[in-house]
Amino acid sequence: MKKNETGLDRAVRVILGVVLLALVFVGPRTAWGWLGLVPLTTGLVGFCPLYLLAGSKTCCGGADQRGA
């Protein structure tokens, strides 16, 4: 499985995931915070299935994107 996220994209996802998960334990203590697992996981792994379905990626580089 190839990574399809840049470092900045991954960092934003991890931060967003942690903030959303914090809603479960502190603050309003809402169950909606569990949705933070999705961006946290994709940020840590570096792969977003929705990018694959859309046929896009934020990650540059690789053999398929080099000029000929």
Backbone atoms as SQL, in Angstrom:
CREATE TABLE atoms (id INTEGER PRIMARY KEY, chain TEXT, resi INTEGER, resn TEXT, atom TEXT, x REAL, y REAL, z REAL);
INSERT INTO atoms VALUES
  (1, 'A', 1, 'MET', 'N', 0.856, -1.167, 0.000),
  (2, 'A', 1, 'MET', 'CA', 0.000, 0.000, 0.000),
  (3, 'A', 1, 'MET', 'C', 0.906, 1.236, 0.000),
  (4, 'A', 2, 'LYS', 'N', 0.758, 2.044, -1.031),
  (5, 'A', 2, 'LYS', 'CA', 1.566, 3.245, -1.147),
  (6, 'A', 2, 'LYS', 'C', 0.932, 4.380, -0.361),
  (7, 'A', 3, 'LYS', 'N', 1.765, 5.252, 0.124),
  (8, 'A', 3, 'LYS', 'CA', 1.276, 6.433, 0.836),
  (9, 'A', 3, 'LYS', 'C', 0.785, 7.449, -0.185),
  (10, 'A', 4, 'ASN', 'N', -0.294, 8.140, 0.145),
  (11, 'A', 4, 'ASN', 'CA', -0.825, 9.130, -0.777),
  (12, 'A', 4, 'ASN', 'C', -1.109, 10.467, -0.092),
  (13, 'A', 5, 'GLU', 'N', -0.395, 10.737, 0.993),
  (14, 'A', 5, 'GLU', 'CA', -0.550, 11.994, 1.737),
  (15, 'A', 5, 'GLU', 'C', 0.813, 12.631, 1.959),
  (16, 'A', 6, 'THR', 'N', 0.848, 13.956, 1.927),
  (17, 'A', 6, 'THR', 'CA', 2.095, 14.669, 2.222),
  (18, 'A', 6, 'THR', 'C', 2.287, 14.744, 3.734),
  (19, 'A', 7, 'GLY', 'N', 3.438, 15.212, 4.136),
  (20, 'A', 7, 'GLY', 'CA', 3.721, 15.375, 5.558),
  (21, 'A', 7, 'GLY', 'C', 2.781, 16.371, 6.220),
  (22, 'A', 8, 'LEU', 'N', 2.486, 17.464, 5.521),
  (23, 'A', 8, 'LEU', 'CA', 1.572, 18.466, 6.064),
  (24, 'A', 8, 'LEU', 'C', 0.160, 17.898, 6.192),
  (25, 'A', 9, 'ASP', 'N', -0.289, 17.185, 5.185),
  (26, 'A', 9, 'ASP', 'CA', -1.612, 16.552, 5.213),
  (27, 'A', 9, 'ASP', 'C', -1.707, 15.583, 6.385),
  (28, 'A', 10, 'ARG', 'N', -0.667, 14.800, 6.583),
  (29, 'A', 10, 'ARG', 'CA', -0.649, 13.834, 7.683),
  (30, 'A', 10, 'ARG', 'C', -0.674, 14.538, 9.035),
  (31, 'A', 11, 'ALA', 'N', 0.109, 15.611, 9.176),
  (32, 'A', 11, 'ALA', 'CA', 0.157, 16.340, 10.447),
  (33, 'A', 11, 'ALA', 'C', -1.197, 16.949, 10.789),
  (34, 'A', 12, 'VAL', 'N', -1.850, 17.539, 9.789),
  (35, 'A', 12, 'VAL', 'CA', -3.170, 18.133, 10.018),
  (36, 'A', 12, 'VAL', 'C', -4.177, 17.059, 10.429),
  (37, 'A', 13, 'ARG', 'N', -4.113, 15.910, 9.786),
  (38, 'A', 13, 'ARG', 'CA', -5.030, 14.817, 10.126),
  (39, 'A', 13, 'ARG', 'C', -4.808, 14.313, 11.556),
  (40, 'A', 14, 'VAL', 'N', -3.549, 14.173, 11.943),
  (41, 'A', 14, 'VAL', 'CA', -3.250, 13.695, 13.301),
  (42, 'A', 14, 'VAL', 'C', -3.737, 14.705, 14.338),
  (43, 'A', 15, 'ILE', 'N', -3.475, 15.981, 14.101),
  (44, 'A', 15, 'ILE', 'CA', -3.918, 17.013, 15.047),
  (45, 'A', 15, 'ILE', 'C', -5.434, 17.040, 15.131),
  (46, 'A', 16, 'LEU', 'N', -6.109, 17.005, 13.982),
  (47, 'A', 16, 'LEU', 'CA', -7.569, 16.998, 13.963),
  (48, 'A', 16, 'LEU', 'C', -8.124, 15.778, 14.680),
  (49, 'A', 17, 'GLY', 'N', -7.509, 14.617, 14.460),
  (50, 'A', 17, 'GLY', 'CA', -7.959, 13.399, 15.121),
  (51, 'A', 17, 'GLY', 'C', -7.818, 13.475, 16.635),
  (52, 'A', 18, 'VAL', 'N', -6.709, 14.013, 17.103),
  (53, 'A', 18, 'VAL', 'CA', -6.490, 14.139, 18.548),
  (54, 'A', 18, 'VAL', 'C', -7.482, 15.120, 19.156),
  (55, 'A', 19, 'VAL', 'N', -7.728, 16.227, 18.464),
  (56, 'A', 19, 'VAL', 'CA', -8.689, 17.220, 18.963),
  (57, 'A', 19, 'VAL', 'C', -10.092, 16.610, 19.041),
  (58, 'A', 20, 'LEU', 'N', -10.489, 15.893, 18.016),
  (59, 'A', 20, 'LEU', 'CA', -11.814, 15.265, 18.034),
  (60, 'A', 20, 'LEU', 'C', -11.917, 14.197, 19.120),
  (61, 'A', 21, 'LEU', 'N', -10.867, 13.417, 19.302),
  (62, 'A', 21, 'LEU', 'CA', -10.880, 12.401, 20.356),
  (63, 'A', 21, 'LEU', 'C', -10.933, 13.037, 21.741),
  (64, 'A', 22, 'ALA', 'N', -10.372, 14.225, 21.868),
  (65, 'A', 22, 'ALA', 'CA', -10.420, 14.918, 23.157),
  (66, 'A', 22, 'ALA', 'C', -11.855, 15.241, 23.547),
  (67, 'A', 23, 'LEU', 'N', -12.729, 15.389, 22.558),
  (68, 'A', 23, 'LEU', 'CA', -14.139, 15.667, 22.855),
  (69, 'A', 23, 'LEU', 'C', -14.805, 14.518, 23.609),
  (70, 'A', 24, 'VAL', 'N', -14.253, 13.332, 23.502),
  (71, 'A', 24, 'VAL', 'CA', -14.816, 12.174, 24.195),
  (72, 'A', 24, 'VAL', 'C', -14.477, 12.235, 25.685),
  (73, 'A', 25, 'PHE', 'N', -13.284, 12.720, 26.002),
  (74, 'A', 25, 'PHE', 'CA', -12.800, 12.652, 27.378),
  (75, 'A', 25, 'PHE', 'C', -12.874, 13.981, 28.134),
  (76, 'A', 26, 'VAL', 'N', -12.741, 15.091, 27.426),
  (77, 'A', 26, 'VAL', 'CA', -12.812, 16.411, 28.050),
  (78, 'A', 26, 'VAL', 'C', -13.784, 17.280, 27.258),
  (79, 'A', 27, 'GLY', 'N', -14.141, 18.385, 27.819),
  (80, 'A', 27, 'GLY', 'CA', -15.055, 19.278, 27.117),
  (81, 'A', 27, 'GLY', 'C', -16.483, 18.766, 27.183),
  (82, 'A', 28, 'PRO', 'N', -17.189, 18.778, 26.059),
  (83, 'A', 28, 'PRO', 'CA', -18.602, 18.392, 26.079),
  (84, 'A', 28, 'PRO', 'C', -18.829, 16.888, 26.262),
  (85, 'A', 29, 'ARG', 'N', -17.789, 16.085, 26.174),
  (86, 'A', 29, 'ARG', 'CA', -17.876, 14.626, 26.333),
  (87, 'A', 29, 'ARG', 'C', -18.952, 14.023, 25.433),
  (88, 'A', 30, 'THR', 'N', -18.794, 14.257, 24.168),
  (89, 'A', 30, 'THR', 'CA', -19.733, 13.754, 23.185),
  (90, 'A', 30, 'THR', 'C', -19.164, 12.540, 22.452),
  (91, 'A', 31, 'ALA', 'N', -20.022, 11.642, 22.072),
  (92, 'A', 31, 'ALA', 'CA', -19.592, 10.437, 21.359),
  (93, 'A', 31, 'ALA', 'C', -19.129, 10.746, 19.940),
  (94, 'A', 32, 'TRP', 'N', -19.485, 11.911, 19.417),
  (95, 'A', 32, 'TRP', 'CA', -19.043, 12.292, 18.074),
  (96, 'A', 32, 'TRP', 'C', -17.526, 12.378, 17.984),
  (97, 'A', 33, 'GLY', 'N', -16.875, 12.523, 19.094),
  (98, 'A', 33, 'GLY', 'CA', -15.416, 12.600, 19.103),
  (99, 'A', 33, 'GLY', 'C', -14.745, 11.334, 18.612),
  (100, 'A', 34, 'TRP', 'N', -15.442, 10.206, 18.682),
  (101, 'A', 34, 'TRP', 'CA', -14.862, 8.955, 18.201),
  (102, 'A', 34, 'TRP', 'C', -14.593, 8.988, 16.702),
  (103, 'A', 35, 'LEU', 'N', -15.226, 9.914, 15.994),
  (104, 'A', 35, 'LEU', 'CA', -14.936, 10.075, 14.565),
  (105, 'A', 35, 'LEU', 'C', -13.492, 10.533, 14.347),
  (106, 'A', 36, 'GLY', 'N', -12.874, 11.029, 15.390),
  (107, 'A', 36, 'GLY', 'CA', -11.482, 11.436, 15.297),
  (108, 'A', 36, 'GLY', 'C', -10.533, 10.287, 15.028),
  (109, 'A', 37, 'LEU', 'N', -10.987, 9.058, 15.232),
  (110, 'A', 37, 'LEU', 'CA', -10.150, 7.898, 14.926),
  (111, 'A', 37, 'LEU', 'C', -9.840, 7.805, 13.433),
  (112, 'A', 38, 'VAL', 'N', -10.764, 8.267, 12.605),
  (113, 'A', 38, 'VAL', 'CA', -10.561, 8.172, 11.155),
  (114, 'A', 38, 'VAL', 'C', -9.402, 9.056, 10.696),
  (115, 'A', 39, 'PRO', 'N', -9.437, 10.377, 10.954),
  (116, 'A', 39, 'PRO', 'CA', -8.283, 11.173, 10.509),
  (117, 'A', 39, 'PRO', 'C', -6.996, 10.822, 11.246),
  (118, 'A', 40, 'LEU', 'N', -7.097, 10.414, 12.507),
  (119, 'A', 40, 'LEU', 'CA', -5.896, 10.032, 13.243),
  (120, 'A', 40, 'LEU', 'C', -5.240, 8.807, 12.602),
  (121, 'A', 41, 'THR', 'N', -6.034, 7.809, 12.280),
  (122, 'A', 41, 'THR', 'CA', -5.500, 6.586, 11.675),
  (123, 'A', 41, 'THR', 'C', -4.926, 6.855, 10.292),
  (124, 'A', 42, 'THR', 'N', -5.659, 7.584, 9.456),
  (125, 'A', 42, 'THR', 'CA', -5.149, 7.856, 8.109),
  (126, 'A', 42, 'THR', 'C', -3.907, 8.729, 8.167),
  (127, 'A', 43, 'GLY', 'N', -3.833, 9.622, 9.137),
  (128, 'A', 43, 'GLY', 'CA', -2.644, 10.457, 9.278),
  (129, 'A', 43, 'GLY', 'C', -1.434, 9.664, 9.730),
  (130, 'A', 44, 'LEU', 'N', -1.633, 8.744, 10.646),
  (131, 'A', 44, 'LEU', 'CA', -0.518, 7.928, 11.128),
  (132, 'A', 44, 'LEU', 'C', -0.031, 6.938, 10.075),
  (133, 'A', 45, 'VAL', 'N', -0.970, 6.391, 9.307),
  (134, 'A', 45, 'VAL', 'CA', -0.619, 5.401, 8.289),
  (135, 'A', 45, 'VAL', 'C', -0.088, 6.081, 7.024),
  (136, 'A', 46, 'GLY', 'N', -0.625, 7.249, 6.695),
  (137, 'A', 46, 'GLY', 'CA', -0.192, 7.951, 5.495),
  (138, 'A', 46, 'GLY', 'C', -0.969, 7.574, 4.254),
  (139, 'A', 47, 'PHE', 'N', -2.065, 6.874, 4.429),
  (140, 'A', 47, 'PHE', 'CA', -2.871, 6.411, 3.301),
  (141, 'A', 47, 'PHE', 'C', -4.333, 6.739, 3.555),
  (142, 'A', 48, 'CYS', 'N', -4.977, 7.373, 2.588),
  (143, 'A', 48, 'CYS', 'CA', -6.387, 7.716, 2.694),
  (144, 'A', 48, 'CYS', 'C', -7.162, 6.962, 1.614),
  (145, 'A', 49, 'PRO', 'N', -8.070, 6.071, 2.009),
  (146, 'A', 49, 'PRO', 'CA', -8.840, 5.310, 1.021),
  (147, 'A', 49, 'PRO', 'C', -9.697, 6.204, 0.121),
  (148, 'A', 50, 'LEU', 'N', -10.171, 7.328, 0.633),
  (149, 'A', 50, 'LEU', 'CA', -10.976, 8.221, -0.198),
  (150, 'A', 50, 'LEU', 'C', -10.143, 8.836, -1.322),
  (151, 'A', 51, 'TYR', 'N', -8.865, 9.106, -1.055),
  (152, 'A', 51, 'TYR', 'CA', -7.995, 9.596, -2.121),
  (153, 'A', 51, 'TYR', 'C', -7.859, 8.540, -3.208),
  (154, 'A', 52, 'LEU', 'N', -7.772, 7.276, -2.830),
  (155, 'A', 52, 'LEU', 'CA', -7.656, 6.190, -3.796),
  (156, 'A', 52, 'LEU', 'C', -8.915, 6.119, -4.658),
  (157, 'A', 53, 'LEU', 'N', -10.080, 6.216, -4.031),
  (158, 'A', 53, 'LEU', 'CA', -11.335, 6.162, -4.777),
  (159, 'A', 53, 'LEU', 'C', -11.475, 7.357, -5.717),
  (160, 'A', 54, 'ALA', 'N', -11.008, 8.515, -5.281),
  (161, 'A', 54, 'ALA', 'CA', -11.107, 9.719, -6.098),
  (162, 'A', 54, 'ALA', 'C', -10.009, 9.778, -7.162),
  (163, 'A', 55, 'GLY', 'N', -9.014, 8.931, -7.036),
  (164, 'A', 55, 'GLY', 'CA', -7.918, 8.921, -8.005),
  (165, 'A', 55, 'GLY', 'C', -6.957, 10.076, -7.827),
  (166, 'A', 56, 'SER', 'N', -6.877, 10.620, -6.625),
  (167, 'A', 56, 'SER', 'CA', -5.962, 11.733, -6.379),
  (168, 'A', 56, 'SER', 'C', -5.065, 11.414, -5.204),
  (169, 'A', 57, 'LYS', 'N', -4.055, 12.256, -5.038),
  (170, 'A', 57, 'LYS', 'CA', -3.173, 12.134, -3.884),
  (171, 'A', 57, 'LYS', 'C', -2.511, 13.467, -3.651),
  (172, 'A', 58, 'THR', 'N', -2.149, 13.733, -2.422),
  (173, 'A', 58, 'THR', 'CA', -1.456, 14.973, -2.106),
  (174, 'A', 58, 'THR', 'C', 0.041, 14.747, -2.068),
  (175, 'A', 59, 'CYS', 'N', 0.445, 13.513, -2.105),
  (176, 'A', 59, 'CYS', 'CA', 1.859, 13.176, -2.048),
  (177, 'A', 59, 'CYS', 'C', 2.485, 13.287, -3.437),
  (178, 'A', 60, 'CYS', 'N', 3.590, 13.993, -3.518),
  (179, 'A', 60, 'CYS', 'CA', 4.281, 14.134, -4.801),
  (180, 'A', 60, 'CYS', 'C', 5.445, 13.158, -4.836),
  (181, 'A', 61, 'GLY', 'N', 5.893, 12.914, -6.010),
  (182, 'A', 61, 'GLY', 'CA', 7.051, 12.054, -6.168),
  (183, 'A', 61, 'GLY', 'C', 6.653, 10.644, -6.503),
  (184, 'A', 62, 'GLY', 'N', 7.583, 9.922, -6.985),
  (185, 'A', 62, 'GLY', 'CA', 7.296, 8.566, -7.396),
  (186, 'A', 62, 'GLY', 'C', 7.617, 8.413, -8.872),
  (187, 'A', 63, 'ALA', 'N', 7.742, 7.186, -9.322),
  (188, 'A', 63, 'ALA', 'CA', 8.137, 6.915, -10.684),
  (189, 'A', 63, 'ALA', 'C', 7.093, 7.365, -11.690),
  (190, 'A', 64, 'ASP', 'N', 5.821, 7.341, -11.317),
  (191, 'A', 64, 'ASP', 'CA', 4.772, 7.668, -12.261),
  (192, 'A', 64, 'ASP', 'C', 4.620, 9.171, -12.479),
  (193, 'A', 65, 'GLN', 'N', 5.239, 10.016, -11.667),
  (194, 'A', 65, 'GLN', 'CA', 5.079, 11.443, -11.815),
  (195, 'A', 65, 'GLN', 'C', 6.343, 12.142, -12.306),
  (196, 'A', 66, 'ARG', 'N', 7.369, 11.396, -12.593),
  (197, 'A', 66, 'ARG', 'CA', 8.611, 11.996, -13.086),
  (198, 'A', 66, 'ARG', 'C', 8.467, 12.302, -14.570),
  (199, 'A', 67, 'GLY', 'N', 9.070, 13.399, -14.943),
  (200, 'A', 67, 'GLY', 'CA', 9.015, 13.772, -16.352),
  (201, 'A', 67, 'GLY', 'C', 9.867, 12.862, -17.202),
  (202, 'A', 68, 'ALA', 'N', 9.462, 12.678, -18.435),
  (203, 'A', 68, 'ALA', 'CA', 10.211, 11.783, -19.322),
  (204, 'A', 68, 'ALA', 'C', 11.162, 12.563, -20.181);
